[in-house]
């Protein structure tokens, strides 16, 4: 009986590792994001794959309700910094200064710092987006946020 439990635990661990590895492989092998529609698909796929409880977030899946212009020029709905100022979603051409990237990475020393930030890493309880997926989104921002067809 003990052997069976160990085998089941090992199989469960291997399956979880495979799913994480598969998501990373897909992101690594995926082409660069070419449009806002592809950005929306990336974010929605992540939420679906991880069964994200986005309905508890004050901003919900805001990218689905925004036009391209609103997304690249606007603020995260219903979210402010500790001083009460709105948070811009991104800085076109600068992923490193973009709140969406800092939030997804849990950037140390920022309000999204996983340990000490006022807001913390997103989504708040994980699972977190893979580095490869975040890199694809960051690359899209660094390339000037192409709107696409």
N, C-alpha and C positions, 0 to 999 in steps of 0.2 A: 504494500500500500504506500509506504514511504517513497519507494522508487517511482511509482506512478505519479505521485505528487511532484516529485522533482522533475520528471520528464515533462509533465504538463506546464510547470513553471518555466522550464527552458524553452518549450515550444512557444509559449506566450511571449516571452522575452524576444525570441528570434523573429516572431511575426511583427512585433512592434518595431524592432530595429529595421526590418525589411521595409515597412511602410515609411519610416523616416528617411531611410536611404533612397527609396524610390522617389519620394518628393524632391530630395536633393538632386538626384540624377536627372529628373525631368527638368528642374530649373537650370541645371548646369548645361544640359543639352538643348535647351530652348533658345530660340533666336531672340535678339534684342526686341524689346517692346517698341512697336512702331506707331502706336496710336493710343489715345485716351480710352477707346473701347477695349483695347488689350490690357490696359492698366486696370480698368473695372473688372475684366474677366479674371485677372490675376488675384485681385483682392477678394472677389466673390468665390473663386475656387478655393482659396485659403480658408475662408470662413466656412464653406460647405465641408471641406475635407476635415476640418478640425471641430466641426459642430459648434462654432463660436456662438456664444450667447450675446450677440450684439444688441439684442433688444434691451439689455440692461444698461447699455452705454448711453449717456445723454445725447450723443451725436448719431446713434444708430449707424446704419450703413450709408453714411452721408454721400459717398461717391456715386451712389445710384440716383440720387435726387439732384445732382449738380450737373450743369453743363460743363463742357471743357473749360470755358473761360472762368466760370465760378470756381472750378477746382484749382486751376493754376494761379488765380488771383485772390481767392477768398480765404476765409478763416474756417477753422474746425467749428461746426455748429455747436453751440451750448457748452463750449469749453474755453476756459480762460487760464492765464498764468496766475501765479500766486498773488500778483498785484491787481488782478481783475481785468487785465488787458486781453483782448482776443488773440488767439494763436493762429498765425498764418499757416496754411496747410504746407506750403512749400515755397522755396526760392528758386525760380526758374534758373537753370544753369548751375545750381549749387546744392547738390544733395546733402553735403555735410552740414549745411545750415538749415535744412528743411525739417520742419517738425515731424512730418510723417515718417521720415527715415530715422530720426533720433528716437521717436516713440517706438517704432518697430524693433530697433536695435537695443533700446534701453541705454542710450549713450551716457557713459560715466560723466559726472560733473554737470549734467543738464537736469532740467526738471523731470526728465524721463529716466534718470538713473534708477536702475532696478533696486538698489539698496537705499539710497538717500533722497531720491527725487520727490518733489511735491506731487507729481502725477504717477511716475513709475513707468515701467515698460508696458507696451500694449501687445496683445490683449492682457489685461491685468492678472489673470490666473493661468495664462498659457492655454494650450501649447503655443509656442512662438513660431513666427514665420521663419523659414530657413534663411541662413545667410545668403544662399544663392538667389532666393526669391527677392530678398531685400536688395541685393546687388543689381538685379535686373531693373527694379523700380528706381534705384539710385542712378543707374546708367541712363534711364529714360529722362530723369530730371536733369542730369549733367549734360545731356545732348539737347537741352532746350525744350523739353516736353513736346515732342512732335505731336500735332493733333491727329495726323493720319487722314485716311480717306473719309 
